[in-house]
Amino acid sequence: MPIYRTAAVDTVHNDEELWLNSDLLEEKRERTTICEAKAKMKMRKYYNARVCGVAFRPGDFVYHSNDASHAAAGGKLGPKWEGPYEVTEALGDGAYKLRTMDGTDLPRTWNIANLKKCYL
C-alpha cells in the first residue's frame, strides 16, 4: 500500500535539494566554528578577569607546601605549610631558590604552585 511520502517523491527535485543541502552544510560548519571560537573567547575573558598573577622577588618571605617537600607525615592535623623562607633567586617560569632564616640554602628549586606569601 503506497503512502503519501513515497508517492509524492519527485526524484529530480529531491536530488537538487540534496545537492543544495550539501552545499549549505559547509556554511553551517563555518558558522558553528565561529560560534565555538566566540564562546571560548568569552570563557577565556571571564577566567582571565578573575585570575590574580603571583610572582615573588628576591628578598620576599614565603612558606612552602608540606605536601611538596614530603616532610614527616603529620596526618590530618599536621601543618600544611613550612617556613618562612626567603626567596634568593627567581629562575623564571615560576621556579625559585629559597633560603632558610638562618642562612642555609635549600638544595632544590621550588615551583610557584607550592609557595605562599608570608607577611612578616
N, C-alpha and C positions, 0 to 999 in steps of 0.2 A: 504494500500500500504506500504510494508516494506521499510524502509530506510536503508542506509548502516550502520549507527550507531547501530541500533538494530539487523541487520542481522549478523554483524561481531563480536558480543559479544561471547567470549568463557568463560563460567561461571566458569570453573575450574581455568583458568588462571586469571580471574577477582578476584576471591576470594583470590588467592595467593598475588596479587598486593595490595588488600585491607589490608591484614594482614601485608604486608611489610610496607605500608604507616602508619599503626597504630603503628608499632614498631619504625619507624623513627620520629613519632610525639613527643615522649618523648625526643629524641635528639634535635629536633627543640626547644622545650620548654626550655631545659637546655641552649642551645646557646643564646636564647632570654634573659634568666635570667642573664647570664654572660654579655651580651651586655648592658643590662639595668644597672647593677651594675657598669660597667665601665663608662657609661655616667654619672651616679650620682656622682661617684668619681671625674670625670673630672670637673663637675659643682661645687662640694664642694671645690676642689683645687682652682678653679678660684675665687670663692667667698672669701675664707679664705686668699687669697693673697692680697685682697684689703681692708679687714676689719682692722680697727685700734682699738685696745683694749684701753679702757679708764678706769682708776682707780684713785681714789683720796686718799691722805694720810691725816692724822690729821695735821691741820695747813694750808692746801690748801684753797684758796678762790674760791667760786663758786656762780653762780646765780641759782635760781630755777625757774621753769616754772610757769608763772602766771595762766595757764590753770589748772595745778595740784593743786594749792593752793586754787582755786575757790575764789580769791580775787575779789574786786569790778570790775564789768564788764566795761572795758574801751572801748568796741566796737572795731571797725575795726582798729582804730588808737591808741588804748591803748597800754601800754607796754606789751611785751611778756614775759619778764624775770624780776624777783625781786632780789634784793641783793645789794651788795655782802654779803655772809655769810661765816663763817669759818667752815670747817669740824672739828668736835671734836672727832668723833669716827667712824671707819669703822666696821660695824657689820657683814659683809660677804654677799655674793650673791648679791652685788650691793646695799646694804642698808647703809645709812649714817645718822648720827645725826649731826645737824647743830646748830650754834650759831650766833646770830646777832653781829654786830660790837660793840654794847655797852655791850656785855657780857651775854645777856639772852639767854637761850637755847630754841630752838623751840620744841613744845610739841610732835611732831611726827617724824617718820623716813622718809627719802626721798630715792626714788629709783634713780639709776644712769641714767635712761632714762629721768628723769625730771631735771637733773642737767647739768650745762655747766660751763667749767673752766673760771675763772675770772683772768685776768692778772693785778695785781696791781703793 
